[in-house]
């Protein structure tokens, strides 16, 4: 061994020192027993941290049944649809509803395939080992994505209920499907580059690409089934008066000039007559006198042969284009109060690349509070792996005390996590509540996840406000809840970023 190599090696005498130091500290031995037996996260769980994060919230939105992306990387799609279904359910008074995630999954696979081949044509002069081509070629049509990819798909293909295009084995567990889809795409990329080097014209290459997309469609249709062009939709609205049937109407009647009752406030015209001092009226009596049957009398919504775009425009009361991606990325090379665009980040080629506005934490958090307070859920992205208990449903550094378990502090801040790739966004979820303390400031957040009802508490997680500050990097905010200064940034020319720069990993 050379002197240089010896200097680089772990020295035996140091190893002896390390083991002596480890074994003479009782805390190390207890920590090792716990971690080896139960695993790091269970051994590091602090019951005091758990107790400090109760699952009640001063602002809480009523959502439908919890959803489950299963073994697929569709979190961004589930979070987006969870935000939209909330708006649809409350607009149309539905007890529950779920969009078809598989419908958008099919079209996302098709559009990513097309965009990948288009990007290959755009970079024919790049070497295959160039940083740009490696970024393009890394995952041609993988599952991950962002809100803007979702919006591009909805704008082009609309939405359908889950009943019109249910899950398949390959949407629930997408690895095998996407493995061979990506393999075929890379074969096509190599052939396009070979034909280009042999002198093929752009028109010839594009015609070949169109032919290749026929193969992509066949793979997607075999794996997922063909998506519907039209479908039937049926739903029953909630019966808000179910618990009031047979009870006396609680609204008072007021006599008009003739001494007759006006309409009461219970929703139907009051049938009883009285004066201004009348007691509770009996306007429900007619209903209670009707013979009871097993027939469901709730109002129905029926659509026959509606298209996905018609369904979206008719039944979803929000426009996916009215949302903005806010980021909180405190990086020196990513100044705040600036609009950015990430090159080669589109899934739908003609829709354009992903954009975001980078804002300070106080602006970032205020927008979230304003939107939740107004009664609207929020799509957000974070690093879901840091200081998190997946099974028990906690995001908090005071719950996962790996610092105590390992006897070392974890001091990296948000900028460090992004710059060094330690905590980039990798998962999207939905905020559906927040708790405000006596000072009016948030201290914990309610999170709707898409990992099924057995993850967390019935599918929901609780996040400390400190964890929000450290690991939440993106919010999707309606334009009406932006402050004037942030809204003005939407009209500025964006700074372009390369696809490998921080904050660009697709959420899965």
C-alpha positions in Angstrom: 0.0 0.0 0.0 1.4 3.4 -1.0 1.7 6.3 1.5 -1.1 8.1 -0.3 -3.4 5.1 -0.1 -2.6 4.5 3.6 -3.6 8.1 4.3 -7.0 7.6 2.7 -7.8 4.3 4.5 -9.7 3.7 7.7 -7.0 3.0 10.2 -7.3 -0.1 12.4 -6.3 1.8 15.5 -9.2 4.3 14.9 -11.6 1.4 14.5 -10.6 0.2 17.9 -11.1 3.6 19.4 -14.6 3.8 17.8 -15.7 0.5 19.2 -14.4 1.3 22.7 -16.2 4.6 22.7 -19.4 3.0 21.5 -19.5 0.3 24.1 -18.7 2.4 27.1 -21.8 4.6 26.5 -24.9 2.9 27.9 -27.2 5.0 25.7 -25.5 3.5 22.5 -26.2 0.0 23.7 -29.9 0.7 24.5 -30.3 2.5 21.1 -28.7 -0.4 19.3 -31.0 -3.0 21.0 -34.1 -0.9 20.1 -33.1 -0.2 16.5 -31.9 -3.7 15.7 -35.1 -5.2 17.1 -37.7 -2.7 15.9 -36.1 -0.7 13.1 -34.8 2.9 13.1 -38.1 4.7 12.9 -39.9 2.8 15.6 -36.9 3.0 17.9 -36.7 6.8 17.2 -40.4 7.6 17.8 -40.9 10.0 20.6 -44.2 9.6 22.4 -44.1 13.2 23.6 -43.8 14.5 20.1 -46.8 12.3 19.1 -48.9 13.7 21.9 -47.9 17.3 20.9 -49.6 16.7 17.5 -53.3 15.9 18.1 -55.5 15.2 15.1 -58.0 18.0 15.5 -57.9 21.2 13.5 -59.6 24.6 13.8 -60.1 24.7 10.0 -61.0 21.4 8.4 -62.5 20.6 5.0 -65.0 17.7 4.5 -63.5 15.4 1.9 -64.6 12.1 0.3 -63.2 8.6 0.9 -59.5 8.2 1.0 -57.8 7.2 -2.3 -55.0 4.8 -3.0 -52.3 5.0 -5.7 -51.1 1.6 -4.7 -47.8 0.6 -6.3 -47.6 3.4 -8.8 -46.0 6.8 -9.0 -49.2 8.7 -9.6 -49.3 10.8 -6.4 -49.3 14.1 -8.3 -52.3 12.9 -10.2 -54.2 11.6 -7.2 -53.5 14.9 -5.2 -54.7 16.9 -8.2 -57.9 14.9 -8.6 -58.5 14.9 -4.8 -58.4 18.7 -4.9 -60.8 18.9 -7.8 -63.2 16.2 -6.5 -63.7 18.3 -3.3 -64.9 21.2 -5.4 -67.2 18.9 -7.5 -68.7 17.2 -4.5 -69.6 20.4 -2.7 -70.9 22.1 -5.9 -73.2 19.2 -6.7 -74.0 18.1 -3.1 -72.5 14.5 -3.5 -71.7 12.3 -0.5 -68.6 10.9 -2.2 -66.9 10.9 -5.6 -63.7 9.8 -7.3 -62.3 10.6 -10.7 -60.7 8.0 -12.8 -56.9 8.3 -12.3 -56.4 5.5 -14.9 -57.9 7.7 -17.6 -55.3 10.4 -17.1 -52.6 7.8 -16.6 -53.3 6.4 -20.1 -53.0 9.8 -21.7 -50.0 10.8 -19.6 -48.1 7.8 -20.9 -49.0 8.6 -24.5 -48.1 12.3 -24.1 -44.8 11.6 -22.4 -43.9 9.1 -25.1 -44.6 11.7 -27.8 -42.7 14.5 -25.9 -39.7 12.2 -25.3 -39.5 11.4 -29.1 -39.9 15.1 -29.8 -37.1 15.9 -27.4 -34.9 13.3 -29.1 -35.5 15.1 -32.4 -34.7 18.5 -30.8 -31.3 17.1 -29.5 -30.0 15.1 -32.5 -26.7 17.0 -32.3 -26.2 16.1 -28.6 -23.9 13.3 -27.7 -25.7 10.5 -25.9 -23.5 11.1 -22.8 -24.1 14.8 -22.7 -25.7 16.1 -19.5 -28.8 17.3 -21.4 -29.5 14.1 -23.3 -28.9 12.0 -20.2 -31.5 14.1 -18.4 -34.0 13.6 -21.3 -33.2 9.9 -21.6 -33.3 9.1 -17.8 -37.0 8.2 -17.6 -38.8 8.8 -20.9 -42.4 8.0 -19.7 -42.1 7.4 -16.0 -45.1 7.8 -13.6 -44.0 11.0 -11.9 -45.2 14.5 -12.5 -46.4 18.0 -11.3 -49.6 19.9 -11.2 -49.0 21.6 -14.5 -48.7 18.2 -16.2 -52.1 17.4 -14.8 -53.6 20.7 -16.0 -52.2 20.1 -19.5 -53.9 16.6 -19.6 -57.2 17.9 -18.3 -57.2 20.8 -20.8 -56.7 18.4 -23.7 -58.6 15.2 -22.6 -61.0 16.2 -19.9 -62.0 14.0 -16.9 -64.1 11.0 -16.3 -65.5 9.4 -13.1 -63.8 6.2 -11.9 -66.8 4.1 -12.9 -66.2 5.0 -16.5 -62.6 3.8 -16.5 -61.6 1.8 -13.4 -58.2 0.7 -12.2 -56.4 -2.1 -13.9 -53.6 -4.3 -12.6 -51.1 -2.2 -14.6 -52.3 1.1 -13.2 -52.2 -0.2 -9.6 -48.8 -1.7 -10.2 -47.1 0.1 -13.0 -43.5 -1.0 -13.0 -43.7 -3.8 -15.6 -45.8 -1.7 -18.0 -43.5 1.3 -17.8 -40.4 -0.8 -18.0 -41.2 -2.1 -21.5 -42.8 1.2 -22.6 -39.5 3.0 -21.8 -37.4 0.3 -23.4 -39.3 0.6 -26.7 -39.1 4.4 -26.6 -35.3 4.2 -26.2 -35.1 1.8 -29.1 -37.1 4.3 -31.2 -34.8 7.1 -30.0 -31.7 5.2 -31.2 -33.3 4.5 -34.6 -34.2 8.2 -35.0 -30.7 9.2 -34.3 -29.3 6.6 -36.6 -31.6 7.7 -39.4 -30.7 11.3 -38.8 -27.0 10.5 -39.0 -27.6 8.7 -42.3 -29.1 11.8 -43.8 -32.9 11.5 -43.2 -34.8 14.7 -43.4 -36.9 16.2 -40.6 -40.1 15.4 -42.4 -39.0 11.8 -42.8 -38.0 11.5 -39.1 -41.3 13.1 -38.0 -43.3 10.6 -40.1 -41.3 7.8 -38.5 -42.1 9.2 -35.1 -45.8 9.2 -35.9 -45.5 5.5 -36.9 -43.8 4.8 -33.6 -46.6 6.4 -31.7 -48.9 3.8 -33.1 -46.9 1.2 -31.2 -47.0 3.3 -28.1 -50.8 3.4 -28.3 -51.0 -0.3 -28.7 -48.8 -0.9 -25.6 -50.9 1.5 -23.5 -54.2 0.1 -24.7 -53.1 -3.5 -24.0 -51.9 -2.6 -20.5 -54.7 -0.3 -19.5 -57.6 -0.8 -21.9 -58.7 1.9 -24.3 -60.1 5.1 -22.6 -63.7 6.0 -23.3 -64.7 8.6 -25.9 -68.1 9.0 -24.3 -69.7 7.5 -21.1 -72.8 7.6 -19.0 -72.8 9.2 -15.6 -75.2 8.6 -12.7 -75.1 10.0 -9.2 -77.5 10.8 -6.3 -77.2 13.9 -4.3 -77.0 13.9 -0.5 -80.3 14.2 1.4 -79.4 17.0 3.8 -82.9 16.9 5.4 -82.7 13.1 6.2 -82.4 13.8 9.9 -85.2 16.4 9.9 -88.0 14.3 8.4 -91.0 14.2 10.6 -89.8 17.0 12.9 -91.5 20.3 13.2 -90.0 23.1 11.1 -88.0 25.4 13.4 -88.6 28.6 11.5 -91.3 31.1 12.7 -93.9 32.3 10.3 -94.7 35.9 10.0 -98.2 37.2 9.1 -98.5 39.5 6.2 -101.1 42.3 6.1 -103.9 39.7 5.5 -102.8 37.6 8.4 -101.5 34.7 6.2 -98.1 33.0 6.6 -95.3 33.8 4.2 -92.8 31.2 3.0 -90.7 29.7 5.9 -87.0 29.3 5.7 -86.9 25.5 5.7 -86.6 25.2 1.9 -90.3 24.6 1.0 -93.2 26.9 1.0 -94.9 26.6 4.4 -98.4 25.2 4.2 -99.6 26.2 7.6 -101.3 29.5 8.3 -100.7 31.5 11.3 -100.0 34.9 12.8 -96.8 36.5 13.9 -97.0 34.8 17.2 -97.4 31.3 15.7 -95.6 28.4 17.2 -93.4 26.0 15.1 -95.2 25.1 12.0 -95.9 21.6 10.7 -94.7 22.0 7.2 -93.1 18.5 7.3 -96.4 16.9 8.2 -97.3 16.2 4.6 -94.0 14.3 4.1 -94.4 12.3 7.2 -97.9 11.3 6.3 -96.8 9.7 3.0 -96.5 5.9 3.1 -92.9 4.8 3.5 -91.3 2.7 0.8 -87.8 1.4 0.1 -87.4 3.6 -2.9 -84.5 6.1 -2.9 -86.1 9.4 -3.5 -82.9 11.5 -3.5 -82.5 13.8 -6.6 -80.5 12.2 -9.4 -77.8 13.4 -11.8 -77.9 11.5 -15.1 -75.8 12.0 -18.2 -76.0 9.8 -21.3 -73.1 9.8 -23.8 -71.2 12.7 -22.4 -67.6 13.3 -23.4 -64.7 13.7 -21.0 -64.2 17.3 -21.9 -67.9 18.0 -21.6 -68.0 16.4 -18.2 -65.0 18.5 -17.0 -66.5 21.8 -18.2 -70.0 21.0 -16.9 -69.3 19.4 -13.5 -66.0 20.7 -12.2 -66.6 24.2 -10.9 -62.9 25.4 -11.2 -60.6 26.0 -14.1 -57.3 24.2 -13.8 -55.7 27.1 -15.5 -56.5 29.5 -12.6 -53.8 27.9 -10.4 -50.2 29.0 -10.0 -47.2 27.0 -8.7 -45.6 28.8 -5.8 -42.2 27.5 -4.6 -40.2 28.3 -1.5 -36.6 27.4 -2.5 -34.2 29.6 -0.5 -31.2 29.2 -2.9 -28.7 31.8 -3.8 -28.9 30.9 -7.5 -32.7 31.0 -7.3 -33.6 34.5 -6.0 -37.1 35.1 -4.5 -39.8 37.1 -6.3 -38.8 35.7 -9.7 -40.7 33.6 -12.2 -38.9 30.5 -13.5 -39.4 27.9 -16.3 -37.8 24.5 -16.4 -36.6 23.3 -19.9 -37.7 19.9 -21.2 -40.2 19.5 -18.3 -43.5 19.2 -20.3 -45.5 16.1 -20.7 -47.8 17.5 -23.4 -45.5 18.8 -26.0 -47.6 21.7 -27.1 -48.6 22.8 -23.6 -45.2 24.2 -22.6 -42.8 23.6 -19.8 -43.3 23.7 -16.0 -43.2 27.2 -14.4 -43.1 28.4 -10.9 -42.8 31.6 -8.9 -40.2 31.5 -6.0 -41.4 33.4 -3.0 -40.3 33.9 0.6 -41.7 31.6 3.3 -44.1 34.2 4.8 -45.7 34.8 1.4 -45.8 31.1 0.7 -47.5 30.3 3.9 -50.0 33.1 3.8 -51.3 32.0 0.4 -51.8 28.5 1.9 -53.7 29.8 4.9 -55.9 32.2 2.8 -56.9 29.4 0.5 -57.7 26.9 3.2 -59.6 29.5 5.3 -61.7 30.2 2.2 -62.6 26.5 2.0 -60.4 25.1 -0.7 -57.9 22.3 -0.5 -54.3 22.7 -1.6 -52.0 20.5 -3.8 -48.5 20.5 -2.3 -45.2 18.8 -2.9 -42.5 17.9 -0.3 -39.9 15.3 0.6 -42.1 12.7 2.3 -39.3 10.6 3.5 -37.7 13.0 6.0 -38.6 12.6 9.7 -41.8 10.8 8.7 -43.8 7.9 10.1 -45.6 6.4 7.1 -47.8 3.9 9.1 -48.7 6.2 12.0 -49.1 9.3 9.9 -46.7 11.9 11.3 -44.4 14.5 9.6 -42.4 16.0 12.4 -38.8 16.2 13.5 -39.9 16.1 17.1 -41.7 12.8 16.6 -38.9 11.0 14.7 -35.9 11.6 17.0 -33.2 10.0 15.0 -30.9 12.6 16.5 -31.4 11.1 19.9 -31.2 7.5 18.6 -27.9 8.1 16.7 -26.4 10.7 19.1 -25.9 13.3 16.4 -27.7 16.5 15.3 -29.2 16.9 11.8 -28.7 20.5 11.2 -29.2 20.9 7.4 -31.6 23.6 6.5 -34.0 23.9 3.5 -31.4 25.4 1.2 -28.9 22.6 2.0 -31.5 20.0 1.4 -32.3 21.3 -2.1 -28.7 22.2 -3.2 -27.2 18.9 -2.1 -30.2 16.7 -3.3 -30.9 15.6 0.3 -34.6 16.7 0.4 -36.0 17.5 -3.1 -39.7 17.2 -3.7 -40.7 13.6 -4.3 -44.3 13.3 -3.3 -47.5 15.3 -3.7 -50.5 15.3 -1.3 -53.4 17.6 -0.4 -53.8 20.0 2.6 -57.4 19.7 3.9 -57.0 21.4 7.2 -54.9 23.6 9.6 -54.9 24.4 13.2 -54.4 28.0 14.4 -53.1 28.7 17.8 -54.2 31.5 20.2 -51.9 33.8 18.3 -53.7 33.0 15.0 -50.6 31.3 13.6 -50.6 27.7 12.3 -49.1 25.0 14.5 -50.1 21.9 12.5 -51.6 20.9 9.2 -54.0 18.1 8.1 -52.8 16.1 5.1 -54.8 13.9 2.8 -52.5 11.3 1.3 -53.1 8.7 -1.5 -51.7 5.6 0.2 -55.0 4.1 1.2 -56.9 4.2 4.5 -54.4 2.0 6.3 -51.6 4.5 6.1 -51.7 7.2 8.7 -54.9 7.7 10.6 -57.6 6.5 8.2 -55.4 7.8 5.3 -54.7 11.2 6.9 -51.5 12.6 8.3 -50.6 15.4 10.7 -47.7 17.7 9.9 -46.1 20.1 12.3 -45.7 23.7 11.2 -41.9 23.4 11.6 -41.9 20.5 9.2 -43.9 22.5 6.7 -41.3 25.3 6.8 -38.4 22.8 6.3 -39.7 20.3 3.8 -42.7 21.7 1.8 -41.4 23.3 -1.3 -44.4 23.7 -3.7 -48.0 24.8 -3.4 -50.7 25.1 -6.0 -52.6 28.3 -5.3 -55.6 29.8 -6.9 -54.7 33.2 -8.4 -57.3 35.0 -6.3 -55.3 34.1 -3.1 -52.0 35.6 -4.4 -50.9 39.0 -3.1 -50.6 41.8 -5.7 -46.8 41.6 -5.9 -46.8 37.9 -6.6 -49.6 38.1 -9.1 -47.6 40.8 -11.0 -44.8 38.3 -11.4 -47.0 36.1 -13.6 -46.6 38.6 -16.5 -42.8 38.8 -16.2 -40.3 37.0 -18.5 -39.3 33.7 -16.8 -35.7 32.7 -16.1 -35.0 29.4 -17.8 -33.6 26.5 -15.7 -31.9 23.3 -16.9 -33.8 20.0 -16.2 -31.2 18.7 -13.8 -31.3 21.7 -11.5 -32.8 21.5 -7.9 -36.6 21.5 -7.5 -37.2 19.6 -10.7 -37.6 16.0 -9.6 -41.0 14.6 -10.6 -43.3 13.7 -7.7 -44.2 10.0 -7.4 
